[in-house]
Amino acid sequence: MNTVSGFSKFTKAQKIDFLAKNYFSEPDSAVELLQSFWHPDEKSQMTFDEFSENTLTNFYFPYGVVPNLLLNKKNYCVPMVIEESSVVAAAANASNFWVSRGGVSAEVLSFEKVGQVHFIYKGPKEDLFKFFEKIKPTLLAAVDPLAENMKLRGGGILEMDLKDLCELEEGLFQIFMTFDTCDAMGANFINSILELVARLFCEKSEDLKIEIIMSILSNYTPNCLVRASVSCPISDLEDQRLGMSAQEFAKRFEYAVKISKADIYRATTHNKGIMNGIDSVVMATGNDFRAVESCLHAYASRSGKYQGLTELSLKDNIFHYTLEIPLALGTVGGLTSLHPLARLSLNMLGNPDAKELMQISASIGLLQNFSAIRSLITSGIQKGHMKMHLLNILNSMGATEEERELAKEFFRTRLISFKAVTEFLRSQRNLQ
């Protein structure tokens, strides 16, 4: 067994040496590969190393951009970090499609974050609620110093309530708090306040025998909502590349959205397409894409059934496509300030505040989904996707530059598959 004690205290070189001796089949080449991805600037590499624990090197993802996002009459060039072929191209195509049709409109509907103190209490409920109302002003006053800077920026604690969850579990209650964290995502701010509230609440309620279970923010933020939409007369959707009339395109699009509402299998992929766009912007700006993902999928299930997140209206011959979602993002603190490319991304976007970034991200999600559905109901998703994926296949086979150019020309009008590309390269190499 290759167990190790005190690994976290090893230097980076010692960690790599341990792995080379115990886990890599080709130690020298593995070490060389790890070191080749180090940042040439030692100070920058130290910054990256300190983002996480037991770091060995950096894992690169492509950083691309979508120009021509016309949002609320303002033009943006939007950074996207994603490794999946055709996502950036699809978002860019949809962005260009809507530029001449009024662009995207977006607005933030609400801006509220959530935190909870979960605890067990098995005495008379009326005693607990009386105590809470009595102690509530004291709790708010005690955490006020922690909220002082946030209040100066226009945010702070919004509400503090006691919730009875005994129907879920005997004796289960929670202190439910809401916050406005301004331009910060606010995780550390919220968690610090919750832990202080929990400690004081427990200390001052000795006779009630309260047992604190945990204090933590919630990534489900249904009242931190943003809405993005595109809209135009159905006749303005006319485009020869669609291969059908604007009316037929709109009707097929409507069926696609209805299917995402009725079928969980389709709904999951429908929403994944939205997240292709949103996650890419979230990553590029140093935000937490796992929190965003979990929140949106929970929101998609809020009716008790998992459904597609977009809505389509064809009323009065107007095509109106909307995405309304919770999206808790920040533009200060965390990686948004520490990661140099996250800072650059925000600078590229004009240094938006959190609400503007919510609108940008939701817009890219909507456009990405629009582009995916447009492909699905017309030419099919694989035509464009596999053309973009061709280079990945060629690279995996060690194709030369000459072979790459020959392959791109050969597959310009042919079906692309791993097998077909393999056979093409084999035939080319047999001719040499």
KASULVEN-V664955 format. One record per pair of residues at least 12 apart in sequence whose C-alpha atoms are under 7 Angstrom apart, sorted by the first residue. I is the first residue (numbers start at 0). J is the second residue. D is the distance in whole Angstrom. If there is no record, write none. Layout:
i=<I/I>
j=<J/J>
d=<D/D>
This chain:
i=<1/7/11/15/15/33/34/36/36/37/37/60/60/60/61/61/61/62/62/62/62/63/63/63/64/64/64/64/65/65/65/65/65/66/67/67/68/69/69/69/70/70/70/71/71/71/75/76/76/77/78/78/78/79/79/79/80/80/80/80/81/84/84/84/85/85/86/89/89/90/90/90/90/93/93/93/93/94/100/102/103/103/103/103/104/104/104/105/105/105/105/106/106/106/106/107/107/107/107/107/108/108/109/109/109/110/110/110/110/111/111/111/111/111/111/112/112/112/112/112/113/113/113/113/113/113/114/114/114/114/114/114/114/114/115/115/115/115/115/115/115/115/116/116/116/116/116/116/116/116/117/117/117/117/117/117/117/118/118/118/118/118/118/118/119/119/119/119/119/119/120/120/120/120/120/121/122/138/142/145/149/152/153/154/154/154/155/155/155/156/156/156/157/157/157/158/158/159/159/159/159/160/160/160/161/161/161/162/162/182/182/182/182/182/183/183/183/183/184/184/184/186/189/190/190/193/193/194/197/197/218/218/219/220/220/221/221/222/223/223/223/224/224/224/224/225/225/225/225/225/225/226/226/226/227/227/227/227/227/227/228/228/228/228/229/229/229/230/230/230/230/231/231/231/232/232/232/233/233/233/233/233/233/241/242/251/252/252/253/259/259/260/260/263/263/266/266/269/270/270/272/272/272/273/273/273/273/274/276/276/276/277/277/277/277/280/283/283/284/284/284/284/285/285/285/285/286/286/286/286/291/291/295/295/308/309/309/310/322/326/328/328/329/330/330/385/392>
j=<21/53/55/30/55/56/56/56/57/56/57/80/81/82/80/81/82/78/79/80/81/78/79/80/76/77/78/79/77/78/87/90/91/91/94/95/94/98/102/103/102/103/104/103/104/105/348/347/348/348/280/283/344/279/280/283/279/280/282/283/279/384/387/388/384/387/275/367/370/363/366/367/370/366/367/369/370/366/231/229/227/228/229/362/227/228/229/226/227/228/358/225/226/227/358/224/225/226/354/358/224/225/222/223/224/179/222/223/224/177/178/179/220/222/223/177/178/179/220/223/176/177/178/216/217/220/175/176/177/189/193/215/216/217/173/174/175/176/193/214/215/216/173/174/175/193/197/213/214/215/172/173/174/211/212/213/214/171/172/173/209/210/211/212/170/171/172/209/210/211/170/171/208/209/210/170/207/196/192/192/180/181/181/179/180/181/178/179/180/177/178/179/177/178/179/176/177/174/175/176/177/174/175/176/173/174/175/174/175/329/330/331/352/353/329/330/331/332/327/328/329/216/216/215/216/214/215/214/211/214/290/294/294/294/325/298/325/325/325/326/327/323/324/325/326/323/324/325/326/357/358/322/323/324/321/322/323/358/361/362/319/320/321/322/319/320/321/317/318/319/320/317/318/319/316/317/318/245/246/249/316/317/318/377/377/376/372/376/311/306/307/306/307/305/306/306/307/307/307/308/367/368/371/364/365/367/368/364/363/364/367/360/361/363/364/360/341/344/335/341/344/345/334/335/338/341/328/329/334/335/326/327/324/325/322/321/322/322/365/357/353/357/353/352/353/415/417>
d=<7/6/6/7/7/6/7/6/6/6/6/6/6/6/6/6/6/7/6/5/7/6/5/6/6/5/4/6/5/6/7/7/5/7/6/6/5/6/5/6/6/5/6/6/5/7/6/7/7/7/6/6/6/5/5/6/5/7/6/5/5/6/6/6/5/6/7/6/6/7/6/5/7/6/7/7/5/6/6/7/7/6/5/7/6/5/6/5/4/6/6/6/5/7/6/6/4/6/6/7/5/6/6/5/5/7/6/4/7/6/6/5/7/5/5/5/5/6/6/7/6/5/6/6/5/6/6/5/6/7/7/6/4/5/6/6/5/6/7/6/6/6/5/5/7/6/6/6/4/7/6/4/7/6/5/5/6/6/6/6/7/5/4/5/5/5/6/6/5/6/5/7/7/5/7/5/7/6/6/7/7/7/7/5/5/6/6/5/6/6/5/6/5/5/7/5/5/7/6/4/7/6/5/6/6/5/6/6/7/5/5/6/6/5/4/6/5/6/6/5/4/7/6/6/6/6/7/6/7/7/6/6/5/7/6/7/5/7/5/6/6/7/5/4/6/6/6/6/7/7/6/6/4/7/6/5/6/7/6/5/7/5/4/6/6/5/7/7/5/4/6/6/5/7/6/4/6/6/7/7/6/5/5/6/7/6/7/7/7/6/5/5/5/6/6/5/5/6/6/6/6/5/7/4/6/6/5/6/5/4/6/5/6/6/5/6/6/6/6/4/6/6/5/5/7/5/6/7/7/7/6/7/7/7/6/6/5/6/6/6/6/6/5/6/6/6/7>
